[in-house]
Every structure is written in C-alpha cells, then in structure tokens.
Amino acid sequence: IRDCVTTENEPHSAWAKKLTYEQRIFTIAEKLVVPCQMAADFGVNILLEPHGPITDTIQGLQDIMDCLGNPKSLGVNMDTGNSWLGGTDPVEMAKKFKDKIFHVHWKDLGAEWIERRGKQFGCGFSTIALGDGVIDIKGVAEVLADRKEIHASTLEIGGTADMLRKSVAYLRSCGL
C-alpha cells in the first residue's frame, strides 16, 4: 500500500453548518493528525481528495496542510471533476499541488453541470468520456505529465467500454 485516499464532506448537522472557516479547517486537520503520523511510520501517504466546500478549493487544501505543519505524509488525490464542480480551476490546483499529487481521479463533466458549479461538492462518476465535457483535462494532463511520483490514476467514468477506450486514448493524446 502506497496511498490511502480520504476527504472531507459537506457539513450535515445544524451545528456543523454554523462553524467558521477556521473551525472547519481545524476539525478536518484534527481528524488527520494521527493518520498522518501513522502514514509516516509506515511509509505511506494520506491523500486528501477535493470533495467538499473546503477541499474543493486551493486555499482550503493549503490551509489544512499548513494547520498540520505540512507533513510529508500528506498529499493530494487530484480529482478533476470534483475540484471543477466545487468552483476551482483544476489546472491551477494541479499547478499548486503538483509536488503533492500521487493519484488522480480523471473525470469530465458535461455542460449540464455548469449551473451546479460552486454549489455542489463531489459528483461520483462521470457519464461522458474524457475530452467531451467542460473541464480542461488536457491542461491538467500537461501539468502532471512529468510527475513520475503519480502512483496510479483512476478513470471515474460510468459508461460503456467505448467511453473508457475513448478516455484512455484522450489521456494518451495529452501525453500520459
């Protein structure tokens, strides 16, 4: 095992919805302290995936890392769809955290998702092939093309074998 992926989620209780930004950062970071220490002991990475109102932002991911003292064992599981849906430019997120990205969840989203951007956090699997949607998949691929430490990638696409083949071909055409 090299990497363990985790994330935050949207606050569900009335109490959690009242937390300030700083309190949310602290509660997320507090849940990661021991796992990051254990990961360091075992030589693995804890990868934080964009999947909520804090982790879908570049600033939020950075603030969590800063709160924890930027442990070497804490990295990023880049998710092109979730970061875009949360309102962030995935290319900018890839640039900012390039040295901390060890795994990528590749997904593209169609134009019907635009109205939900910045309002919904996390979307599971895409129903279209990479390159057919509104996300700059090629831009993210170009940023990460020389990142040898990416241990694995996942196509988060639910669909036909042809969609998967088309997505693989698209990533290869982007230099991956």
Secondary structure, DSSP 8 states (H G I E B T S, - for coil): --EEEE------SHHHHT--HHHHHHHHHHHHHHHHHHHHHHT-EEEE---STTTTSHHHHHHHHHHTT--TTEEEEEEHHHHHHTT--HHHHHHHHGGGEEEEEE----GGGGGGTTT-----SBSS-TTSSSS-HHHHHHHHTT-TT--EEEE-B-S-HHHHHHHHHHHHHTT-
